[in-house]
Amino acid sequence: MYAAKKGNKKVVDLLVSKGCNLSVVDNLGGNILHAACLGDNEDIVKDLLSRGIADIDSRDNQGRTPAMYAAAKGYKKVVDLLVSKGCNLSVVDDPGRNVLHVACLGDNEDIVKDVLSRGIADIDSRDDQGRTPVMYAAKKGNKKVVDLLVSKGCNL
C-alpha cells in the first residue's frame, strides 16, 4: 500500500512477485486501489484493475471511492482511467460529499469541468454540514476552481 501510494510501480511489482496479499484493507477501510489512486500512477491503477483485486467502486470507512481519492488530489489522468473503466461518479460518501465536492479540494479545473459537464452533481449540492463545492474550493484557496464555479453560476 505504501509503494502504491507513493506511485512506485517497481516496488509494487516486486512485492506482488514475492506474493504479497493485495486484498488487505487498512484500519480506515482503504484498499490497495484507494492507495494507488493517491499515488497518481496510472500503470499501478491499470494493473490492479486488471487483476480484479478491489472493486472499482469500493468504499473506505467514510464511504469514499478510489475515484474520490484521485479527484481530491487533482489527479486527472487517474480519474479519467477510472471513468473509462466504468467507475460510478454519482456516489455520495458518509459525510454527504459527492465527487464535485472532493474535486474542488484537488485544485484541478479540468476535473471540476468534467464533473460539471457530466451533470452528475449539482453545482450547489450540500454535504451533511451544508457546505457547497465552492466552499470547499475557497477553504483550500483554489482560486481558479472558485472562479470556474462562479463562472458556471454557483450560488455564493
Residue pairs with C-beta under 8 A, 6 or more apart in sequence:
1 24
1 26
1 30
1 32
1 35
2 35
3 11
3 12
3 15
4 12
4 32
4 35
4 36
4 38
4 39
4 41
4 44
4 48
5 35
5 36
5 38
5 39
6 39
7 39
7 40
7 41
7 44
8 39
8 41
9 41
9 43
9 44
9 47
12 36
12 44
12 47
16 22
22 32
22 48
22 51
22 53
22 54
23 31
23 32
23 53
23 54
24 31
24 32
25 31
26 35
28 60
28 61
28 62
29 59
29 60
29 61
29 62
30 60
31 53
31 54
31 58
31 60
32 48
32 53
32 54
33 45
33 48
33 49
33 53
33 54
33 55
33 56
33 58
33 66
34 54
34 58
34 60
34 64
34 66
34 69
36 44
36 45
36 48
36 66
37 45
37 66
37 67
37 69
37 70
37 73
37 75
37 78
37 82
38 69
38 70
38 73
40 70
40 73
40 75
40 77
40 78
41 78
42 77
42 78
42 81
45 66
45 78
45 81
45 82
46 81
48 54
49 56
49 85
54 66
56 65
56 66
56 67
56 82
56 85
56 86
56 87
57 65
57 66
57 67
57 87
57 88
57 91
58 65
58 66
59 65
59 91
59 93
62 93
62 94
62 95
63 91
63 92
63 93
63 94
63 95
64 93
64 102
65 87
65 88
65 91
65 93
66 82
66 87
67 79
67 82
67 83
67 87
67 88
67 89
67 91
67 99
68 91
68 93
68 97
68 99
68 102
70 78
70 79
70 82
71 79
71 99
71 102
71 103
71 106
71 108
71 111
71 115
72 102
72 103
72 105
72 106
73 106
74 103
74 106
74 107
74 108
74 111
75 106
75 108
76 108
76 110
76 111
76 114
79 111
79 114
80 114
83 89
89 99
89 115
89 118
89 120
89 121
90 98
90 99
90 120
90 121
91 98
91 99
92 98
95 127
95 128
95 129
96 126
96 127
96 128
96 129
97 127
98 120
98 121
98 125
99 115
99 120
99 121
100 112
100 115
100 116
100 120
100 121
100 122
100 123
100 125
100 133
101 121
101 125
101 127
101 131
101 132
101 133
101 136
102 136
103 111
103 112
103 115
103 133
104 112
104 133
104 134
104 136
104 137
104 140
104 142
104 145
104 149
105 136
105 137
105 140
105 142
106 142
107 137
107 140
107 142
107 144
107 145
108 145
109 144
109 145
109 148
112 133
112 145
112 148
112 149
113 148
115 121
116 123
116 152
121 133
123 132
123 133
123 134
123 149
123 152
123 153
123 154
123 155
124 132
124 133
124 154
124 155
125 132
125 133
126 132
132 154
132 155
133 149
133 154
134 146
134 149
134 150
134 154
134 155
134 156
137 145
137 146
137 149
138 146
150 156
